[in-house]
Amino acid sequence: MSADPPSDSSSRLQLLEWRPLHHKTLRGFATVPLAPPGLIVCDLPVHRLFALMPGKPLFDKDGQVLTDEYGTRKYPPGAPARS
């Protein structure tokens, strides 16, 4: 059983940015807006059959992973508010 795709364009995603990167099932990274809250989700990893919320850590100028005072990895904000 399969569902029919939405007939109105309001429920479709808009692609703001695409950075291709082929590695195993990974195809690249996308930036998309989410409506109606007006959020923009940056660096969504897009695989052959699915996309995930962003989850890459932040790095310093020497390429080392940034951590907080407890040693936990720091991550960039995944969904900044649109102005």
Order of alpha helices (4+ residues) and beta strands (2+ residues): beta-beta-beta
